[in-house]
């Protein structure tokens, strides 16, 4: 059985999509799973043993370009028995339709009647978690999801990990605290830099080193954190945000003894690497897309105004994050990591 997955457009969603791949493999052990997704997602998909290959989708997020989608679809004709669509957009249904794939499965979404022929109606109360909504597409409508639910797990090649360590001049002579202070969603997901710096200072004084991860947009925030460390401590931190490719960031994060992160794509990467993880939540909620790992602590205030899911605080105060002091995060770290975790 050959299955084409039309993948999501966000890092965290792509990580969580592995739960669907796992369910498909459970039901059809010999099935071949290919994922059509943006090129940036290749390092994630290549670290998922369930995926045969990642197929690069060349159009940017939100671009319609029907002619290009028709060309891509025609190039895939005759190669797949089923397509499963994770996005709910009309656009995402075009390639499988043009490819003539016999069974095209997805949630009702955005005016997709005719494009999908195995169309499902989502019961949000039955499937409150995003992974449940992904996993349900592996089964017939109405089927019960098998428990316990699978957790995403990315596989790391020690050779590429060691190459990344060498490239950035990093060593594992001390435990590593990974900080992920960014969030593409917006300011309402970003715990203040001064609080991240307090956590970094405490762990450096305890004999750790600090690696900061993120995109190019997160690099100034990483520098802000480092600038708040006094000389002598600052040198025990390195700002990798915007310096690493995603593949390198994944491999290096696998070396972390613990991770502190906002609700972001890198939070899900850290969880899929099974690193001890403290996740700081502000405007969003762990009830929909929690980090899926064994050693996780969620830290949030749960104010009356949150979760609001706004990118910008409607009141302008961001109290859900600004009133969340470093001490609860440090306490959560202490509970998770009494002794540094061996990454070998």
N, C-alpha and C positions, 0 to 999 in steps of 0.2 A: 504494500500500500504506500503510495507516494502522496505526501501531504505538503501543500504550500501554505505557510503562515504569512499573512500580511501583518507585519509587526507594528508596534506603537512607535511614537516619535519622541519619547522621553526616556532618559536613562533608567530611572526607577521602575517605570512600567516594563521596560525590556527585561530587566532583571526578574521582575515578578512573573513575566510570561513563561519562565522556565517551569512553573508549576503546571501549566497546560502541556508543555512538551513531556513532562514526566508522566502525566495521566495518559497521554497518547501512547507512550512507550509501554505503560503497564497493560493497556488493552491490546496493543498491536506491537509486540516486541520486535518484529522485523520491519516495521514501517520506517520509511525514510522521510525525515523532516527537513525541509528547506525553509528559510525565513527571508522574505523580501522586506528590506528595511533600509533606512538611511545608512550610508557608508560608515558614519561614526560608530554605529553599533557593532561593527564587525569584531572588535576586541572582546566584547561581552559574549557574543554568540560563539566565537571560537573557543571560549572557555566553558561552554556547555556541551557535555558529551552527548546529549540527546540530539543535537543539531548536526545534520550532515554537512550543510554548507549555508553560508550567508550570501544572499543575492543583493547586490547593491542597488538601491532604488535612487535614481539620479535627481528626482524632482524635490525641491525644497518643501518644507512644511507649509501647507495652505495653497500650493500651486496646483491649479486644475490641469491645464494642458492636455486636453482629451486626446489629441493626436499622438503625443508621446506615450500616454498610457495605453493607447491602442497598439502602438509598436511594441511596447514591452509585453503586453498580453499576447500578441501574435507570436513573439519569440519564445513564449513558454507553452504554446499550444501542444497538446498531446503528451505532456510530461507529468501530469498530476491527476490523481483520482479525486482529491478533495482539496478545497481551499477553506481555511478558517481565518476570518477577519477579526482582528482585535480592535482596531479603531471603529468607531460608529459612524464615520462620515460616508457620504455618497461617493466621494472621490476614491476611497480605499476599495470600493467594490468594483471599480471599473476594470482593473487589470485582470482579476480572475474571470470576469464576464467575457472580456475580449479574448482571453485564453481558451474559452470554451470548456473550462473545468466542470466536470459532470455534477459535482456536489459542492455548493458554495454556501458555507455556514457562517452565521453571524447574528448579532442582536439587531432588532428592528432598526434602530438608529434613524438616520437622516434620509428619508424618501428612497429606500433601497428595494422596494418591491419590484420584482422582475430581474434585478441584478443578482439578488440572492434567491436561491430556491430551497434553502434550509434555514428559514428565517425564524428567529426566536423572539419571544416577548419577555423582557426582563422583569422579574419580580425582585425589586430592590430589598424588600424585607426578607425574602428567602435568601438572597445573596448579598449581604451588606458589605462584604469584603471584595476588593478588586480581584484578588486571586480566585475567589469563588466564581466571579463572573468570567474569568478566563477559563478556569477548570471546567465549568459547566459545558463549555462548547466542545469538550472532548467526548461528551456522553450524549445519549438520546435525550430529547426534551423530557423534563420531569424526573430524570434519574437522580438518585441520591448520590452525593459526593462522598467518596470513601475517606474515612478518617483513620489515623491522623493525617492532616493535610501535608503534602510535601513542602519542603523549604528549599528555596533556590540555593544552589551551591556551585560556585565557580571553581574550575580546576586550574591550578597554577603549575606551570612548568618551571622547575628550579633553575634551569639554564637561562630562561629569559628573565627570571627574577634576579639572578645574580648579575646578569648583564645590566639591568637597570640600576642595581646598587653601585656597580662599578662606574657607570656613566655619570651618576650624580655624586660620586665620591662619598657614599653613605656606608656606614658600618653598623653592625648589630652588636657592638660591644656593650651597649646599655639598652634597657627596654625602651620601646618606641611608643610615644603617645601621638596618634594621628588626630589632627584637628581638621574639620571640614566646616569652615565658617560661612560658606556661601550658600545661596539658594536662588536658582534662576527665577523662581516664582515671584520673589520680591522682598522688600524690606520687612514685611510682617512675618517672615520666616527666619530672620537673621538675628540670632542672639548677639548682644553687643560685643564689639571687639575687646573692650576693657575687661569683660568677664572671661572671655577666652584667654586673655593674657594672664589673668589671675590663676586660672587652672593650669596654664603652661608653667607659670612661675612655681607653683606648688610642686608639680611633678618634676621639674628640673632640679629643684632643691632636694627632692627625694632620690635623685640619681638617674632620672630618665632623660631622654632627648625628645624633641618635639619636631614632627614633620607636619607641615601645613599643606593641604591638598585643595584643589579647586580648578576652575577654569581661568582663562586669561582675565576675565572680568573680576575674579576674586583675588587677583594678585595684590592690588592696593590694600584690600582688607587684611591680607596676610602680612603685609609690611606694617600696617597699623598695629597688629598684634605684636609683632617683633619689636616695634619701636617703643612699646610700653614695658619691655623687659630691660632691666639694668645691664650695663656692660658686665660681662662675666657669665650672665645667664643668657643673654641674647645669642651668644655664639653657640649655645646648645640647641638652637632652633634653626630650621631651614624652611624657606618658603618655596614650595614646589608648585604652587598654584600658577597655572599658565605656562609652566616650564616643561611639564611632562605630556606626552601623548596619553590618551586614555588607557592604552594597553600598559604603559609604564606605571601609571597611577594605580591600576588594579594590582599589578605585581608587587609594587612597593607597599601598598596598603596591606597586602597579605602578611607583611612582616610586623605589623603593629601588635603591640601587647595590649593595647586598648585604643578605642576610638571615641571621640566626642564630636557630635555632628548636629547640625540642624536637620529638619525634615527636608531631605533633598535626595537627588539621585545617588549621590555618594553614600548616603545612609544605607540605601538598599544594597549597594556594592559591598560595603563593609559587613552587612548582615550576611550576604551571600558568601563572604569569605570566612564567616563564622568567627569574627573577631569580637571580643568583649566590647560592648557598645552602649554608650550613653547617648540617647536621642533627646534633644531639647525641642519641645513643641510650644508654639505660640498661637498663631492664628488658625492653625490646622489641627486635625484630630488623628490620633492613632487608631481610631475605630474603623477607618476605611483602608488605609495603606500602612499598617504597622511594619516595622522592621521584623523580618522573619529569621530569627536565630535563637540559639539556646541561651546565650548570656547577654540579655538585653535589659536595660533599665530605662524607662520613660520618665522624663522629668518635665513637669508642666504645672502651671498654677491653677488652671481651670477656672479663670475668672468668669463672671456672669456674661461678659461680652465675647467670650471665646468658647468654641471655635467660630469665627466669623467667615473664614476662608477668603478674606479680602487681601489683595496684594498690598494695599496701603491702608493703614489704620484710619478708620472713619472718624475717630476721635482725636487723632494726631498724637496720642501719647504712647502707644505701643507698650502699655503696661504689662501685657501678657508675657513680654520678654524682658522689659527693663526692670520689672520688680522681681524677676527670677534671678536671685543672687548666685554667685559661684559655689557657695558651700553645699547646696544640695547635689550639685553635679560632682563635686569632689567626694562627697559621701557615697554617691552611687558608684564612682570609680573604685573606691576602697572596698565596697561590697563585692564588686565584680572581680577585682584583681588583687587578691591578697598577696600573691606572688606573681611576678611577670610570666606571661605565657610563652613557652618555647615555640618558636616558629619553624623549627627544623622538622 
